[in-house]
Amino acid sequence: MKSPPLYAVRLGLIAATWIASAYAQQDGGSDARAPDDVAGAIDAYIDARYDGDAKDTAALLDRLKRAGRSDPEAIEALLRAPRHTYPSADDLVGKTTVHEVSCVHVDYASEYLLFVPATYAHETATPLVVVGHGGNSSMPAERAKRVAESYLNAYAPALSKAMGAIVVAPASSRGWGHIGNSLILSTISDVQRRLHVDPDRIYVTGQSMGGHMSFRAALSLPDRFAAVSPQSGGYDFVAKNVIGNLINVPGYVTWGKREPYGIDKDSRTNAAWAREHGLDWVFVEKDGGHEIYQDELPAIAKFFTEHPRNLYRKEIYLRQGGSMRFERTWGIKGWPEHHVYSDERPLRWNLRHWLEVAPRPKNETPITVHALAKANNRFEVHSDQLREFSIYLHPRLIDFSKPVEVFANGKKAFAGRVEPDPALMLELAREFDDRGRIFWARIRLSVDTDEKVELAKKRQ
């Protein structure tokens, strides 16, 4: 039996109740509820996603203040905590089940296959591995589901055994471009409302077209995933001049010596560059062809386990052009038109961990940025074609009791104290449906110069 999208159910039945309650409290009602009621209000606020607004943020902050939990430490603890309640997992644990999913960012709906290990319990934050299947970008829905099931069966036993992971395989009849990205993120949203998923241990793997997807996740959405593992996929990212983006997330790559489409040659090129530049990537060439290398899955699971997400890394690189948001689908014959809620439900990739850039879609030259979080509250931003950007702050990056300095292309762009912004903390978690995306403050800046940006072969 297929399960309907839990995300939509919770949005319709829970969020309105909790938010209405928050407004009632503002109008003079007493707030004698237990702390777990505050946790439920946090859940409802995040569940509202794009249907929420600034008034909801203000109402929730007022409620947290009256509960004595409005300081940034308390808000971070509430966000990182599990949901107040989860539905029973009795019908999921130790089984493979099928669930419907509707994309948040585009009018495309599909299904995903879910395997939950027998060791799962709601009390424990559990890693999640997303598996991208192979095939092509214009498959019948039933074929996509069959292929996704075969990939789940290939990956889930080893990954769940080695790392205790929940494993999910979305079925995409539209490939793994922007519709596919929305499907992945929407699937994660649905799963984490059914099960206690650790937001800092979400991983991506896949083979063939799913290997391409794993690389795209690393290139465009590195701050959502802890690590990736492409198998028999990818292109020559050195020639495309985008390989520097791989420094933002760890990876474990496998391919065969006899790959089609030049994957073997491209993989060797990427591996050589990554090793020269000290990337936290493992490249393994196998004595085979275009296949899922199941014998590597225990090592991949170990790599994943050793690499939780680090949003507060000391070095960030971005090379990206265009609008950096999902505005249109690929023009593939036979596809129906898909309306993208680009204004109200944006899928954007102009962030890299603590760095956000303002896109310049009319500019033919991509924006390139190399940003460093140094000691003593100092940031250095080296950029080409960048004009506006933001830096997000957290105690793991700075000492909030001391001034912050930001240098952009050698010039001081900011100097001063920065105060925590509780509203920002809540709004980031809600927009990205990511309870681990926690930053206490933001500095918005501009730069009017350009600099040649290159990644040194030996970097600290």
Secondary structure as UniProt FT lines:
FT   HELIX           6..10
FT   HELIX           11..15
FT   HELIX           16..26
FT   TURN            27..28
FT   HELIX           35..48
FT   HELIX           49..51
FT   HELIX           54..66
FT   TURN            67..68
FT   HELIX           72..80
FT   TURN            90..92
FT   STRAND          96..102
FT   STRAND          109..116
FT   TURN            118..119
FT   TURN            122..123
FT   STRAND          126..132
FT   HELIX           141..163
FT   STRAND          166..171
FT   TURN            173..176
FT   HELIX           178..194
FT   STRAND          197..207
FT   HELIX           209..220
FT   TURN            222..224
FT   STRAND          227..231
FT   TURN            237..241
FT   HELIX           243..248
FT   STRAND          251..256
FT   TURN            257..258
FT   TURN            261..262
FT   HELIX           263..276
FT   TURN            277..278
FT   STRAND          281..286
FT   HELIX           294..296
FT   HELIX           297..305
FT   TURN            311..312
FT   STRAND          315..320
FT   TURN            322..323
FT   TURN            333..334
FT   TURN            342..344
FT   STRAND          351..352
FT   TURN            353..354
FT   STRAND          355..357
FT   TURN            361..362
FT   STRAND          367..373
FT   TURN            376..377
FT   STRAND          378..384
FT   STRAND          388..393
FT   TURN            395..397
FT   TURN            400..401
FT   STRAND          404..408
FT   TURN            409..410
FT   STRAND          411..416
FT   HELIX           422..432
FT   TURN            435..436
FT   STRAND          441..446
//
